[in-house]
Amino acid sequence: MTTLPPFTRRARLALGPASIFAVAILAVAACGPEPSSPTPEPAAFDGRLLVHAGRPESSQLFALDGRGVETDVALPAGGLRWFAAGADGQLAGVDAEGRIVVADGSGASWRAVSTSEVPVEARAADIKLPAWSPDGRLAVLWGDSATATSIGVLVVDPATDGELWLDLAAGLGGYAPAWLDASRLAAPTRGAQDEPTMTILDVDAGSTELAARGARAVAASPDGSTLAVLLPDSRTVELWRPATWLGAPDEGPLGRAKVPEGSIVEALALDRTGDHLALASVASDDTTDGLVAVHDGLDGWALALERPIAAGSPIGSLGFVP
């Protein structure tokens, strides 16, 4: 008979009936099914939210998905000063040379579009705020920060390089314009007493009128169902049916969202169906981190997602894309 080494023999002799049963149970458990992984939290929204922040020389453009995962989007050489995202994923902005440039959703290939219709006296304007229409046209609000006076709006069809220039004799409001539908553009302006007003341009008819209600800025859902309106306090956003806000003053808003005390809204956006509202806010004294927040309209406009932005990095634009 083969003699076992002392250690191995002691180990075998230590296994009584109860120990053998325990080992058997462990063996069965080891052969059982793997434990299921935790169910991921539901996404706060579908698609991506594009965020443009920083100054031209240090600008950044990134996308957040509904779970807060971040990916970078390529910028043109020298960065972007102004930016806009279209509902179908188109990108637009103003590059370091002051040119209007467009790209697809990846930002891999930026190209300049024609601006030959801009009058000579308007070409030196340093504020060029772009906005995409639901049918793929690009409107750019031109203004001069030295005089804070709006000069006009250039409407470009990037697919054909077709252009239209519209004069806008009103004070510059400081926020980007927003398309209410495929032909009407809401441009933030200022009244005679420096109060916030909203000028509605009918691009196809070439006419303008002042909205009955004043607002700092607006954002519209591409499907035309919802309008987000930034009130004169710069921190409260109301959600409206567009026809109600424009023409039925006795009816109230669908809901409200507000940024923290001491903060102001720098940019706002609605997703395609108007179910989610994105707000970019910064401290009014610029001393603390800014914040990008998404509010869920299906949950009473409750906060659904947050992402801090470093202090001192202005948040120029937000836009939901697929």
Protein Blocks (a to p, Z undefined) as FASTA:
>chain_A
ZZddfklmmmmmmmcfklmmmmmmmmmmmmmccdddddddddfbgcjddddedjfklgcc
ddddfkopacdddddehiafbdcddfkopacdddfkopacdddfkomaccdddfklpcfk
lmmpcbdcddddfkopacdddddfklopafbdcdddfknopacddddddddehiacddfb
lmbccdddddfkopacdddddfknopacddfbdcfbdcddfklpaccdddfkopaccddd
fklmmmmmkbccfbdcdddehiacfbdcddfkopaccdddddfklpaccddddddfknoo
pafbdcdddehiacfbgcddZZ
